[in-house]
C-alpha cells in the first residue's frame, strides 16, 4: 500500500520536527518519546507531513535526531497505538489517520466551497476579484483569443503582450526593464519553484527572514535546502536587522538570500531604500544571490500618494545578483494564476527551457486577461483593491484592542495581514480550537523556519470591513476556549457565519 508514497529522509524529517516544536507543559517535562510522537502527530494533522509518507527506519531517525533508538521505537509504537502510523514487515512505516478522523486541514489553504457559509477564514491572505474590472477584461481577452488559437498555445516565456506589460510596470516603478528579462509563470510559486531548482541544491544554505512566507519556507524545506533564519528588528516598527544579516552572510555564506522587502508577509513591513542597499552590499561580499519576493509590492494601502515608494531592489543592483519574483494574484486575482520572474535574459532562457518538463507554459487566456488589467484599467483596479484593504485593516485595528486587549501588533503601511502577538497564548492551540469552532487561524509557527513564533498568529485583511467586528468576536471566543484548554464539542458545533 505504501510502496508508491513519498519517502521522507531522516534529515528532511528532522527539519520538519524542528519546525513543529510543541511548548512544554508548565508542570513537568514529558518523556522524550511522547514529545517526538506529539510532534509527528502535529505534522500529520496539520498536513505538513502527508498521510501515507514513509518514515525513516528507527535507527536512521535516532541517529539524525541524536536520540536513542529506544526513544524513537517507543514514539513509533505510540503513534501506531493512536492510529497515526501503520507498519508492515519489509515495507517500513508510514503515516496514517485514525479511523473516523477528519482529513488534515491547513489554515493556509482555501476553505472548501461547502464550508464557506459556516467557516470564518482567517487563514488565506487573498482578495476577491475586483469587479466589474475582471469581467470586462475577460470579455476583451476572449475577443483576442482567436489570434492565438491557430497555433499550439505554448509560450514557455509567456505571451509577448503580457511580458511587455510587466516590463512596462517595472519601468514605471523605477526599474528599467525589457520583455526579454521577464518570464511569465503559473503563479508566483511556479516562479519560485523554477528558481529553486535552478539555483539551490540539496543541502545548500538559504538565508530567510524570520518570520517569512510560510509556503516558500515549506517549499525550500522540501527541496532539501538548509534554512538560516535572520530575525527581524523592531525599532519600534519591523525592519531588517542588518547587523544580524551581515553576521549570517559572513558566517553561513548562504547560496541564496530570500527577502520580501515590500509589505512583507506576514508583518506588512516596508523596507527603506538605504537598508536595501546595505543588504545588497553584504550579500555581494558573501557571494549570495538575493531572491526578492515582490508579490505584495503593489499593496501600499497605508502609504500616502505624496510619499515616494522605495525602488525595487533590482534597481539598486550593480552586480546582477538579484532575481525577482512577482505576481498578479494579490492585486488582480489569485484565480488567474499569473506570476513572473524578472532576471537576466540568460537566466530567463534557462528557466524557460527547464519549465518544459513541468507545466510547459501558463494558460494563454489568463495571460491575456492579466495583460489587459495591467494596462489602462490598472490605476482604477489598484485604487479599488487598496480601498478594500484599507477599510478592513482599519476595522481590525479598531476591533482587536476592544475584544482582545492583551494582544499586540504594529500597524503596517500595507500588505495583506496583521502580525499579532497573542500575549502568551499558543498560536497552535488557537488554530486547533478554531478548527473545531469554525474559525480558520494561521498559527505563527508556520511562518518560522525553526518552530519560533508560537505566540503569534497572522490575521489577513480579507474579511469585508463591515463583518470585522463579528469576526473578531468569534476570534475572541476561540481564544477563550484555547486559553481554557477546552474544545468545541459536537453539541457546540460551528455557528453559522452571520457576520
Secondary structure as GFF3:
##gff-version 3
##sequence-region A 1 499
A	DSSP	alpha_helix	10	18	.	.	.	ID=ss1
A	DSSP	alpha_helix	32	45	.	.	.	ID=ss2
A	DSSP	beta_strand	54	55	.	.	.	ID=ss3
A	DSSP	alpha_helix	58	65	.	.	.	ID=ss4
A	DSSP	alpha_helix	69	82	.	.	.	ID=ss5
A	DSSP	beta_strand	85	88	.	.	.	ID=ss6
A	DSSP	beta_strand	92	95	.	.	.	ID=ss7
A	DSSP	three_ten_helix	113	115	.	.	.	ID=ss8
A	DSSP	beta_strand	120	122	.	.	.	ID=ss9
A	DSSP	alpha_helix	133	149	.	.	.	ID=ss10
A	DSSP	alpha_helix	160	172	.	.	.	ID=ss11
A	DSSP	three_ten_helix	179	181	.	.	.	ID=ss12
A	DSSP	beta_strand	182	186	.	.	.	ID=ss13
A	DSSP	alpha_helix	187	199	.	.	.	ID=ss14
A	DSSP	beta_strand	205	210	.	.	.	ID=ss15
A	DSSP	alpha_helix	214	222	.	.	.	ID=ss16
A	DSSP	beta_strand	226	234	.	.	.	ID=ss17
A	DSSP	beta_strand	238	240	.	.	.	ID=ss18
A	DSSP	alpha_helix	242	252	.	.	.	ID=ss19
A	DSSP	beta_strand	256	259	.	.	.	ID=ss20
A	DSSP	alpha_helix	273	286	.	.	.	ID=ss21
A	DSSP	beta_strand	289	293	.	.	.	ID=ss22
A	DSSP	three_ten_helix	313	316	.	.	.	ID=ss23
A	DSSP	beta_strand	322	327	.	.	.	ID=ss24
A	DSSP	three_ten_helix	334	336	.	.	.	ID=ss25
A	DSSP	beta_strand	338	342	.	.	.	ID=ss26
A	DSSP	alpha_helix	345	355	.	.	.	ID=ss27
A	DSSP	alpha_helix	364	373	.	.	.	ID=ss28
A	DSSP	alpha_helix	378	403	.	.	.	ID=ss29
A	DSSP	beta_strand	408	409	.	.	.	ID=ss30
A	DSSP	beta_strand	417	421	.	.	.	ID=ss31
A	DSSP	alpha_helix	427	437	.	.	.	ID=ss32
A	DSSP	beta_strand	439	443	.	.	.	ID=ss33
A	DSSP	three_ten_helix	444	447	.	.	.	ID=ss34
A	DSSP	beta_strand	456	460	.	.	.	ID=ss35
A	DSSP	three_ten_helix	465	467	.	.	.	ID=ss36
A	DSSP	alpha_helix	468	484	.	.	.	ID=ss37
###
